[in-house]
Amino acid sequence: MICTTIEQSKRLIELKIDINTADMCWCENDVITISYIDSLITECPAWSLSALLELIPPYLGEFNEGIDFGFDKAVNGKWYSAHYLQYTKEGIKSIKTVTGDTAVDAVFEMIVWLKENKKM
């Protein structure tokens, strides 16, 4: 999948994600880019992987040490993970890790977690 599903898109809207950040939309069960059809964004917006990544804040403000958002594909290629890591003098500490069947799924799950935990 190249973008959020209709169900994922509806969840992002429930979480108050600005639909103007979507770069695609669903139209009769087909996904299309909205660069030419901006009026369709209000019908059922969809977010590509790159649009979702733009929503991720560069760091979690509550930590003084550097925080990096990481994104990995499993060796077997069956799932992806997205995680925030905290770098300290003692080493790397995982703050949160989520997984999904696709890159879009993993980043979507991270955004949901961030919004539900008031991190963005």
C-alpha positions in Angstrom: 0.0 0.0 0.0 1.3 3.4 -0.9 -0.8 5.4 1.6 -3.1 5.1 4.6 -6.2 3.0 4.2 -9.6 4.6 4.4 -9.9 3.3 8.1 -6.4 4.7 9.0 -7.3 8.1 7.3 -10.5 8.3 9.4 -8.5 7.6 12.6 -6.1 10.4 11.7 -9.0 12.8 11.2 -10.4 11.7 14.6 -7.1 12.5 16.1 -7.3 16.0 14.7 -4.6 15.6 12.1 -5.0 18.5 9.6 -6.4 17.1 6.4 -4.4 19.6 4.5 -1.3 17.6 5.3 -2.7 14.7 3.2 -1.2 14.4 -0.2 -3.5 11.8 -1.7 -7.2 10.9 -1.5 -9.5 7.9 -1.9 -11.8 8.1 -4.9 -14.2 5.2 -5.6 -11.9 2.7 -3.8 -8.8 3.9 -5.8 -6.2 6.1 -4.4 -5.1 9.1 -6.4 -2.7 12.0 -5.8 -4.4 15.3 -5.0 -2.0 17.6 -6.7 -4.5 18.1 -9.5 -7.8 17.6 -7.6 -7.5 19.6 -4.4 -11.2 19.6 -3.9 -11.3 15.8 -3.3 -9.2 16.1 -0.1 -12.3 16.7 1.9 -14.0 13.6 0.6 -11.5 11.0 2.0 -7.9 12.2 2.4 -5.0 9.8 2.4 -1.4 10.2 3.6 1.6 8.8 1.7 4.6 7.5 3.7 6.4 10.8 3.0 3.4 12.9 4.2 3.2 10.8 7.4 6.9 11.2 8.1 6.4 15.0 7.8 4.0 14.8 10.7 6.5 13.2 13.1 8.1 15.8 15.3 11.9 15.9 15.2 12.2 15.2 18.9 10.1 14.7 22.0 10.5 18.0 24.0 10.4 16.4 27.4 13.8 14.9 27.1 17.0 17.0 27.2 19.2 14.4 25.3 18.9 13.9 21.6 15.9 11.9 20.3 15.9 10.3 16.9 13.1 8.8 15.0 14.2 5.5 13.6 12.5 3.3 11.0 13.6 -0.2 10.1 12.5 -3.1 8.0 12.8 -6.6 9.4 15.3 -9.0 7.9 12.6 -11.2 6.7 10.8 -8.3 5.1 7.5 -9.1 6.7 7.2 -6.1 9.0 8.5 -2.6 9.7 9.2 -0.9 13.0 9.2 2.8 13.9 10.7 4.0 17.2 11.9 6.9 19.2 15.3 6.5 20.7 16.9 8.6 23.5 20.7 9.0 23.3 22.4 9.5 26.6 25.9 9.1 28.0 25.0 5.6 29.2 23.8 4.5 25.7 20.6 4.3 23.7 17.3 3.9 25.4 14.1 3.0 23.5 11.2 5.3 24.3 8.6 3.6 22.1 8.6 1.0 19.3 5.6 0.1 17.1 5.4 -2.3 14.2 3.3 -2.8 11.1 3.0 -5.0 8.1 4.1 -2.0 5.9 6.1 1.2 6.3 2.9 3.2 6.2 1.3 1.0 8.9 4.3 1.4 11.3 4.5 5.2 10.9 0.7 5.4 11.2 0.9 3.5 14.5 3.6 5.9 15.8 1.5 8.9 14.9 -1.5 7.5 16.7 0.7 6.7 19.8 2.2 10.3 19.7 -1.3 11.9 19.5 -2.9 9.7 22.1 0.0 10.4 24.5 0.0 14.1 23.8 3.5 14.1 22.3 2.5 16.0 19.2 
